Amino acid sequence: MYKVMIVDDEVLVRVGLKTTINWEAVGFTIVSEASNGEQAYENYQKFKPDVIITDIKMPKQDGLWLVDQIRKDNTEAQILVLTCYDEFTIVRKALKAGANDYILKSEIEDEELVKLMASVKEKLDSQSKNEADKRNEPNLEELKRSLAADLVRKGFNLDDRLYKSLNKVDFPVTDSTFSFMGITVVPNADEQTDLTQVGFAVMNILFEQFHQNEITFIDVQPSNMYLLFIASPNLRAAEIKRMFSAADNGAMQYFNISLNAVFSPVFREIEQAGEVYRDFIEKSSVLFYRLKNPNRILSVDTINFSEPNVSDLKKIYNKNFIEAIGHENVDKVKEMIEEIGQYFEDNQVSPMIVKIFYSNLIGDIFGSYGLYLADREVFETHKSYHYQIEQSDQLKNINRLLQDLTEKLINEIRKVRNYNSKFMINQALNYINYHYMEKISLDDVADEMNVSKHYLSSIFKKETGENMSLYINKLRIEKAKQLLLESDIKIKEVFEKVGYSDQQYFSKVFKKITGKTVVEYKEGMGKK
């Protein structure tokens, strides 16, 4: 694996070169970058790159000076100069000084760059007497990736082996201050985009900030969040925020992308890393939400999640949401999805509570409209939706999932709306389930659905196997049995809460359905 250094005073050019191709796939790894000739020569002496890609016009020392300095002690390194169309006079000087080739900035494209680097690799291969050893030798980036995986697996609880590995990659374990950073990349348009490639480019802007401020870092390959462990002799929270702001401005300018970030309090002893990491990971789940200015970078010690009662949230939202689906009100459903999400975001509700709520809501949707959700060509299983919610790393993904499900469901309902028996029974059951505690009858349900009671009675018996009055009574008795589990509740309170106005009639129905009197049932449950 041959080593490459990129030198240019324009951040965008450096980022573009680093992300245009998969360098490792063509046999190279980028080990260093610099913004001027003087800095580049220092890095050259440290990393000894095989390939130097350099601009010519730069502050301090320019590219011509750099080429001349490198050629004084190395005639084998491949030097490629970056140029514009009107700089060929300077290019000739660079080639005369020892540069091997040039690259037009306006023509930095995948295929051309891959072809050029393949040619460069052939030249390096022919120069190298120990080619096989060189290609198989672990490079610094490979060591860092392996170390990062080990650190995460061990929760940053350092042992002797990890200390040695940190030293091996020149990570300063002494005389430094440390912090963890977590960053997510957020598109400004609410669209489903693969952010992986642009994410790497954006992160390189932040890495450039680290480089300029002499901050050492180890980055973990991202899942939903880029995890960074950073170190510097005098790291400060204000410095972390400043670097983030610069990177965020660059991301917006070049890619129309925003960044959200959290960071841990700065700590001085690397032995504290495990403890700080545990708190950081717990609080970093705030990136489940899209943070807004001026709080798009937060210190974890300012984050406090609220934990509202899920049952209370269900009472507020679920019934209206289910009914909006039944009324085929797409706009209302969309409005409620936004309203619920906004509540969670504004109150910084624990993501765990949010996921439990949405899983319950999906369960209620399947419970109310299961007959429509059986088509596997249109809908996934209840278990699949539950899993996707559980695995979601951002609220917007859950909202998108719920929006997709409800739109498909409403379309399915519309297909069978015209007196389809399954649709009507679902509608009747929903009404009964939400109004059983009131004085309702077949007439009331038929009026609500705007159909004749004789037709409704007929299809209800056909679909459920029992008449509606028996279904209502069974439902009420089941609810009564649940209430009777509460030791201090009175029987009078129970029958009124489940829709009966007469205690004697309630007792009669209760015994007919359960085979026991109310008192016998309550006493039996008490013994259990």
GIPEJO-V986224 format. One record per pair of residues at least 24 apart in sequence whose ideal C-beta (glycine too) atoms are under 7 Angstrom apart, sorted by the first residue. I is the first residue (numbers start at 0). J is the second residue. If there is no record, write none. Layout:
<<I:J> <I:J>>
//
This chain:
<<0:26> <0:27> <0:28> <0:134> <0:138> <1:26> <1:27> <1:49> <1:50> <1:120> <1:123> <2:28> <2:30> <2:46> <2:48> <2:49> <2:138> <3:27> <3:28> <3:29> <3:30> <3:48> <3:50> <3:52> <4:30> <4:31> <4:32> <4:39> <4:42> <4:43> <4:46> <4:48> <4:51> <5:29> <5:32> <5:52> <6:32> <6:33> <6:39> <6:51> <6:52> <6:53> <6:54> <6:65> <7:54> <7:81> <8:34> <8:35> <8:54> <8:57> <8:58> <10:204> <10:207> <10:249> <11:253> <12:104> <13:207> <14:200> <14:203> <14:204> <15:107> <16:52> <16:107> <17:203> <18:196> <18:199> <18:200> <18:203> <19:107> <19:109> <19:112> <20:109> <20:112> <20:113> <25:113> <25:116> <25:117> <25:120> <26:120> <27:116> <28:138> <28:140> <30:139> <32:210> <35:59> <35:60> <36:60> <36:61> <36:62> <36:64> <36:65> <39:65> <40:65> <40:68> <43:69> <48:76> <49:76> <49:77> <49:123> <50:76> <50:77> <50:79> <50:119> <51:76> <51:78> <52:79> <52:81> <52:102> <53:78> <53:80> <53:81> <54:81> <55:80> <55:82> <55:86> <55:89> <55:93> <62:93> <63:92> <63:93> <63:96> <66:93> <66:96> <66:97> <66:98> <67:96> <70:96> <70:97> <75:126> <77:119> <77:122> <77:123> <139:168> <142:167> <142:168> <143:168> <143:217> <144:220> <146:217> <147:217> <147:218> <147:219> <150:228> <151:219> <154:273> <154:276> <154:277> <155:272> <155:273> <155:276> <156:273> <157:269> <157:270> <157:272> <170:215> <170:217> <170:230> <171:215> <171:230> <172:269> <174:232> <175:230> <175:231> <175:232> <176:231> <176:233> <176:234> <176:265> <176:266> <176:267> <177:229> <177:230> <177:234> <177:265> <177:266> <177:269> <177:272> <178:229> <178:234> <178:239> <178:262> <178:263> <178:265> <179:227> <179:228> <179:262> <179:263> <179:275> <179:276> <179:279> <180:227> <180:229> <180:239> <180:260> <180:262> <181:224> <181:226> <181:260> <181:261> <181:283> <181:286> <182:224> <182:225> <182:258> <182:260> <183:223> <183:224> <183:259> <183:286> <184:256> <184:258> <185:256> <185:257> <185:258> <185:259> <185:289> <186:256> <187:255> <187:256> <187:257> <197:254> <197:256> <200:254> <201:250> <201:254> <201:256> <201:258> <204:246> <204:249> <204:250> <205:242> <205:246> <208:242> <208:245> <208:246> <209:242> <212:238> <212:242> <223:392> <223:393> <224:283> <224:286> <234:265> <235:265> <236:265> <236:298> <240:296> <243:296> <257:295> <258:295> <259:286> <259:289> <259:290> <259:295> <260:295> <260:296> <261:285> <261:286> <261:297> <261:299> <262:296> <262:298> <263:299> <264:298> <264:300> <284:350> <285:347> <287:350> <287:392> <287:393> <287:394> <288:344> <288:394> <289:395> <304:347> <304:348> <304:349> <305:346> <305:347> <305:348> <305:349> <306:349> <306:352> <307:348> <307:352> <309:352> <309:355> <309:356> <309:359> <312:356> <313:359> <317:360> <317:363> <318:433> <320:360> <321:363> <321:364> <321:367> <321:429> <324:364> <324:368> <324:405> <324:408> <324:409> <325:426> <325:429> <327:409> <327:412> <327:413> <329:406> <329:409> <332:405> <333:402> <336:398> <336:401> <336:402> <340:394> <340:398> <343:394> <344:394> <353:394> <354:388> <354:389> <357:388> <357:397> <357:401> <358:385> <358:388> <361:385> <361:388> <367:425> <367:429> <368:408> <368:425> <370:421> <370:425> <371:408> <371:411> <371:412> <372:408> <377:407> <377:411> <378:407> <420:458> <420:461> <420:462> <421:462> <423:448> <423:450> <423:458> <424:458> <424:459> <424:462> <424:463> <427:455> <427:459> <431:470> <431:471> <431:474> <435:471> <435:474> <435:475> <435:478> <435:497> <435:498> <436:496> <436:497> <436:498> <437:498> <438:498> <438:500> <439:471> <441:467> <441:468> <472:508> <472:512> <473:512> <475:499> <476:508> <476:509> <476:512> <476:513> <479:509> <480:520> <483:520> <483:521> <483:524> <484:524> <490:517>>
//
